[in-house]
Amino acid sequence: MVLGVLGLLGKEFTFGAFDRDATIAVGYPAGRLDLVLLLLIELTIVTSVPAVGTILSVALIVAPAATARLWCDSVGAMTAVAMGVGVASGVIGLAVSEQWRVAAGGAIVLTAAGIFALSMVVVPGMGLLARRAAGASN
């Protein structure tokens, strides 16, 4: 359901996120769009809390988005990468949980955090390795 609404209103959400006044000037109902976005976030959190808990739910929302932000410049690409990181974290975390008999929620979030940490090191241009290489050449 969330993906369907995001597919239908993604352009409007993006427009409103960058320029609320222009969104209103063009005629989009900015207040209603804000309400729909908040309800989608609430729906995502409410459905994930029973599965993994409050703190882990927040981590599962933030870590993939933060990772995608390191790699992408456009909102569409960030959304796709964040979804991929989230799915990969879930699959890898569940495999780790099954293999080593640890809590699934914690394994999934640690996987997402690990992907983020690895990205902080290797992302081209602004990762720790790129900055170290740039400092060494100066």
N, C-alpha and C positions, 0 to 999 in steps of 0.2 A: 504494500500500500504506500509506504513512504517513497519507494523508488518511483512509483507511478506518479505521485504528486510532484516529486522533484523533476521528473521528466516533463511534466506539463507546465510547471511554473519556474523551472530553473533559470530561464532568461530573466524573468521578472525579479526573482530573488537576487540574482547577481546584480542587476541594475540598481535595485534598492539598496544593496549592501555598499555600493560604491558612491551613489549620489541620490540620497533620499529626496532632496528638493526637486531634482530633475524627474524622478519617478512620479512625484505628485504632479508636476507641471505637464508631463506627458499624458496624464490621466489615469495612471494605475492607482488602485486603492491601496496606498502604502500601509495604512493601518490594518487592513484585512490581510495583506500579504505578511506583515509582521506576525499577526495572530496565527496564521496558518503555519508559518515557519516554527513558531514557538510550540504549537501543538504537535508538529512533526518531531521536534526534539523531545518533547515530553513523551510521546508515544514510543520513541526509540529507547528512552531511559526506562520507562515503566515496563516495557517488555524485556529489557535486559537485566534489570535488577534481580528478579527472582532466579535467573540463571546463574549470575556471577556475583551479585552484591553491588552495593552502591559505589564504593571506591573503584572496584574493577570496571564497572560500567562507565564511569567517567574516563578511566584510563583507556578503555576500548574505543571511546569516541575521540579522545585527544591524540593518542599516539599515532594512529594511521594518518590523521589530518596533518599533524606536525611533520611526519616523515614525508608526506606528499609535498608539503610546502617547500621542503629542502630541494626537491628534485624538479619542481614545475613552476612555471610562471603564469599559466592561464588557469582559470577556474575549472574549466572542463577537464583539462588534463589532471589537475589536482584531485578532482572528484574521482576520476577513474583510477588513479594511482592509490588514493586512500582506500577505495573499495578493494583493490587488489591486495594491499597490505593487510587490510582487515581480514579478508578471506584467507590469505596465506597464514596469518597469525593464528587464526582459528584452526586451520587444518594441521599446521605444524604443532601448535600447542596441544591439540587433542591427541596427536600421535605421541608426543612426549609424555603426556599424562597417562596414556595407556601403557606405554613401554616401561615407565619407571614408577607407575602407581602413585602419582602425585595429583593434587587437586587440579582439575581441568581449568578453572577460571584463572588461577595463578599462573599456570603454564602458558595459557594463551596471552595473558598480559605481559608476562616476562618475554615471550617471543616478540610481541609488538614493541616492547621497550628495547629489546636487542636489535631489532631491525632499525629502529630509530637511532640507536647508539652507533651502529655500523654505518648508517647513512651520514651521521655527523662527522665520521672519519673520512669516508671515501667520496662524498658528493663532489663533483667537479666544480672548481672555481671557488667554493667557500668552505669545503671540508677541511678538517685539520691537516690532512696530508697535502692538500693544495696550498694551504696557507704556509705550511712549513717549507714546501718547495719554493714558493714565491719569496719567502724571507731569506732562504739560502742563496737565491740568485741575485739578490740586491746587494 
